[in-house]
Amino acid sequence: MKFRMVYTGIRVKDMDESVRFYAEVLGMKLVGRARVESTRGEWAQLRSEGSGQLLELNWYATDSPFYTEWRHGTEMDHLCFAVDDLEGALKELTTRGVERLGGPYFADGWKMVDVADPNGICIELGARARRPARASRGRKAKRSRSAGRARIRKEE
């Protein structure tokens, strides 16, 4: 199975201030920004000139299932990898003992799931959705923590 690193996501306390810092101080270009109703959050992606790597800034409202109280050491939100076959990737990772944290969920034409690395850092795996993307709704959820990000686990 081929995994392609897409971006690194970090949590921020103030989205506007953070976008200004990365764009104006570090010279990155804002390439996308959106609110996500299903997570009650917002993301912004920036890229440095000449780099293929994206930095994703993530902010969550206090009533978001992904919200955690801010403290230093919780800035790492998640890493994102794209795969061609999400179910196949999950099967392979499960056989290797990788813990599934949550999902599937859908956004911007992608189907995504979260898994944990050996340190508990959330890794988001995504594949282009085969059906029109829509937010997951109506599922029961319980909270778990992974590297400072509260994740949703699908009730068994």
DAVEN-V365570 format. One record per residue. N is the residue number from 1. RES is the residue in three letters. PHI is phi in whole degrees, -180 to 180 (NA if undefined). OMEGA is omega in whole degrees, -180 to 180 (999 if undefined). D_FIRST is the distance of its C-alpha to the first C-alpha in Angstrom with 2 decimals. Layout:
n->N res->RES phi->PHI omega->OMEGA d_first->D_FIRST
n->N res->RES phi->PHI omega->OMEGA d_first->D_FIRST
This chain:
n->1 res->MET phi->NA omega->-180 d_first->0.00
n->2 res->LYS phi->-99 omega->177 d_first->3.80
n->3 res->PHE phi->-112 omega->-180 d_first->6.54
n->4 res->ARG phi->-118 omega->179 d_first->10.00
n->5 res->MET phi->-65 omega->-178 d_first->13.15
n->6 res->VAL phi->-109 omega->-179 d_first->15.69
n->7 res->TYR phi->-160 omega->172 d_first->18.68
n->8 res->THR phi->-112 omega->-179 d_first->20.55
n->9 res->GLY phi->-108 omega->176 d_first->22.79
n->10 res->ILE phi->-121 omega->176 d_first->26.10
n->11 res->ARG phi->-82 omega->177 d_first->28.88
n->12 res->VAL phi->-129 omega->179 d_first->32.24
n->13 res->LYS phi->-83 omega->-176 d_first->35.73
n->14 res->ASP phi->-137 omega->-175 d_first->37.08
n->15 res->MET phi->-63 omega->-177 d_first->34.92
n->16 res->ASP phi->-61 omega->179 d_first->37.67
n->17 res->GLU phi->-62 omega->-179 d_first->38.64
n->18 res->SER phi->-69 omega->177 d_first->35.08
n->19 res->VAL phi->-61 omega->179 d_first->34.41
n->20 res->ARG phi->-59 omega->-179 d_first->37.75
n->21 res->PHE phi->-60 omega->-176 d_first->36.95
n->22 res->TYR phi->-67 omega->-180 d_first->33.61
n->23 res->ALA phi->-80 omega->-174 d_first->35.04
n->24 res->GLU phi->-84 omega->-177 d_first->38.61
n->25 res->VAL phi->-85 omega->-177 d_first->38.46
n->26 res->LEU phi->-97 omega->174 d_first->35.14
n->27 res->GLY phi->75 omega->178 d_first->35.21
n->28 res->MET phi->-77 omega->179 d_first->31.87
n->29 res->LYS phi->-103 omega->175 d_first->31.74
n->30 res->LEU phi->-73 omega->-178 d_first->31.17
n->31 res->VAL phi->-110 omega->177 d_first->28.61
n->32 res->GLY phi->-175 omega->178 d_first->28.45
n->33 res->ARG phi->-158 omega->-179 d_first->30.13
n->34 res->ALA phi->-159 omega->170 d_first->30.40
n->35 res->ARG phi->-91 omega->179 d_first->31.62
n->36 res->VAL phi->-125 omega->-177 d_first->29.49
n->37 res->GLU phi->-60 omega->-176 d_first->31.83
n->38 res->SER phi->-66 omega->178 d_first->29.41
n->39 res->THR phi->-106 omega->-174 d_first->28.88
n->40 res->ARG phi->51 omega->-179 d_first->32.39
n->41 res->GLY phi->-141 omega->180 d_first->31.05
n->42 res->GLU phi->-147 omega->176 d_first->30.59
n->43 res->TRP phi->-131 omega->173 d_first->28.07
n->44 res->ALA phi->-141 omega->178 d_first->28.67
n->45 res->GLN phi->-117 omega->-180 d_first->26.35
n->46 res->LEU phi->-131 omega->180 d_first->27.74
n->47 res->ARG phi->-140 omega->173 d_first->26.79
n->48 res->SER phi->-83 omega->179 d_first->28.72
n->49 res->GLU phi->-57 omega->179 d_first->29.97
n->50 res->GLY phi->83 omega->-179 d_first->27.78
n->51 res->SER phi->-113 omega->175 d_first->24.70
n->52 res->GLY phi->-90 omega->-178 d_first->21.45
n->53 res->GLN phi->-80 omega->177 d_first->20.87
n->54 res->LEU phi->-105 omega->169 d_first->22.32
n->55 res->LEU phi->-109 omega->178 d_first->24.36
n->56 res->GLU phi->-108 omega->175 d_first->24.59
n->57 res->LEU phi->-94 omega->-179 d_first->27.80
n->58 res->ASN phi->-126 omega->176 d_first->27.98
n->59 res->TRP phi->-128 omega->-180 d_first->31.31
n->60 res->TYR phi->-128 omega->176 d_first->32.05
n->61 res->ALA phi->-67 omega->-177 d_first->35.47
n->62 res->THR phi->-64 omega->178 d_first->37.10
n->63 res->ASP phi->-96 omega->178 d_first->36.65
n->64 res->SER phi->-78 omega->175 d_first->32.87
n->65 res->PRO phi->-66 omega->179 d_first->30.70
n->66 res->PHE phi->-96 omega->-177 d_first->28.75
n->67 res->TYR phi->-71 omega->168 d_first->32.00
n->68 res->THR phi->-137 omega->177 d_first->32.98
n->69 res->GLU phi->-58 omega->-178 d_first->36.15
n->70 res->TRP phi->-71 omega->170 d_first->35.71
n->71 res->ARG phi->-157 omega->180 d_first->36.03
n->72 res->HIS phi->-59 omega->-177 d_first->34.88
n->73 res->GLY phi->102 omega->179 d_first->31.65
n->74 res->THR phi->-109 omega->-176 d_first->30.05
n->75 res->GLU phi->-70 omega->179 d_first->29.25
n->76 res->MET phi->-71 omega->-178 d_first->25.51
n->77 res->ASP phi->-92 omega->179 d_first->24.23
n->78 res->HIS phi->-170 omega->170 d_first->20.44
n->79 res->LEU phi->-108 omega->-180 d_first->17.50
n->80 res->CYS phi->-120 omega->176 d_first->15.42
n->81 res->PHE phi->-125 omega->175 d_first->11.81
n->82 res->ALA phi->-94 omega->176 d_first->10.84
n->83 res->VAL phi->-134 omega->177 d_first->7.84
n->84 res->ASP phi->-82 omega->-176 d_first->8.47
n->85 res->ASP phi->-127 omega->-175 d_first->8.21
n->86 res->LEU phi->-64 omega->-180 d_first->9.76
n->87 res->GLU phi->-64 omega->178 d_first->10.83
n->88 res->GLY phi->-65 omega->179 d_first->7.71
n->89 res->ALA phi->-64 omega->179 d_first->6.38
n->90 res->LEU phi->-62 omega->179 d_first->9.99
n->91 res->LYS phi->-62 omega->180 d_first->10.26
n->92 res->GLU phi->-63 omega->-179 d_first->7.81
n->93 res->LEU phi->-67 omega->178 d_first->9.66
n->94 res->THR phi->-62 omega->179 d_first->12.87
n->95 res->THR phi->-66 omega->178 d_first->12.80
n->96 res->ARG phi->-94 omega->176 d_first->12.67
n->97 res->GLY phi->84 omega->-180 d_first->15.66
n->98 res->VAL phi->-77 omega->-179 d_first->14.57
n->99 res->GLU phi->-82 omega->174 d_first->17.35
n->100 res->ARG phi->-88 omega->-177 d_first->17.08
n->101 res->LEU phi->-98 omega->-177 d_first->19.88
n->102 res->GLY phi->-177 omega->180 d_first->20.39
n->103 res->GLY phi->100 omega->12 d_first->19.74
n->104 res->PRO phi->-80 omega->171 d_first->18.93
n->105 res->TYR phi->-140 omega->-172 d_first->21.07
n->106 res->PHE phi->-125 omega->176 d_first->21.50
n->107 res->ALA phi->-161 omega->174 d_first->22.78
n->108 res->ASP phi->51 omega->178 d_first->23.29
n->109 res->GLY phi->82 omega->-180 d_first->21.20
n->110 res->TRP phi->-117 omega->170 d_first->18.12
n->111 res->LYS phi->-105 omega->-173 d_first->17.01
n->112 res->MET phi->-134 omega->172 d_first->16.16
n->113 res->VAL phi->-137 omega->178 d_first->15.88
n->114 res->ASP phi->-114 omega->174 d_first->16.71
n->115 res->VAL phi->-129 omega->-179 d_first->15.54
n->116 res->ALA phi->-114 omega->171 d_first->17.34
n->117 res->ASP phi->-82 omega->-177 d_first->16.70
n->118 res->PRO phi->-61 omega->180 d_first->19.03
n->119 res->ASN phi->-94 omega->-178 d_first->21.84
n->120 res->GLY phi->88 omega->179 d_first->21.73
n->121 res->ILE phi->-75 omega->-179 d_first->20.57
n->122 res->CYS phi->-72 omega->174 d_first->19.11
n->123 res->ILE phi->-119 omega->178 d_first->15.66
n->124 res->GLU phi->-91 omega->175 d_first->15.46
n->125 res->LEU phi->-107 omega->-179 d_first->12.24
n->126 res->GLY phi->-137 omega->174 d_first->13.18
n->127 res->ALA phi->-136 omega->177 d_first->12.62
n->128 res->ARG phi->-57 omega->-178 d_first->15.59
n->129 res->ALA phi->-70 omega->179 d_first->17.75
n->130 res->ARG phi->-83 omega->178 d_first->18.68
n->131 res->ARG phi->-123 omega->-180 d_first->22.16
n->132 res->PRO phi->-55 omega->-179 d_first->24.49
n->133 res->ALA phi->-71 omega->173 d_first->23.67
n->134 res->ARG phi->-150 omega->-178 d_first->26.29
n->135 res->ALA phi->-67 omega->175 d_first->26.79
n->136 res->SER phi->-72 omega->-180 d_first->26.33
n->137 res->ARG phi->-140 omega->172 d_first->29.88
n->138 res->GLY phi->75 omega->179 d_first->31.96
n->139 res->ARG phi->-98 omega->174 d_first->29.68
n->140 res->LYS phi->-77 omega->-179 d_first->31.04
n->141 res->ALA phi->-137 omega->170 d_first->29.46
n->142 res->LYS phi->-127 omega->-174 d_first->29.98
n->143 res->ARG phi->-93 omega->170 d_first->29.44
n->144 res->SER phi->-138 omega->-178 d_first->27.45
n->145 res->ARG phi->-113 omega->175 d_first->27.20
n->146 res->SER phi->-142 omega->177 d_first->24.31
n->147 res->ALA phi->51 omega->175 d_first->25.35
n->148 res->GLY phi->89 omega->-179 d_first->28.23
n->149 res->ARG phi->-104 omega->177 d_first->26.58
n->150 res->ALA phi->-75 omega->-177 d_first->27.71
n->151 res->ARG phi->-110 omega->176 d_first->24.86
n->152 res->ILE phi->-98 omega->173 d_first->25.39
n->153 res->ARG phi->-109 omega->177 d_first->24.30
n->154 res->LYS phi->-69 omega->179 d_first->24.61
n->155 res->GLU phi->-62 omega->178 d_first->27.51
n->156 res->GLU phi->-78 omega->999 d_first->26.73
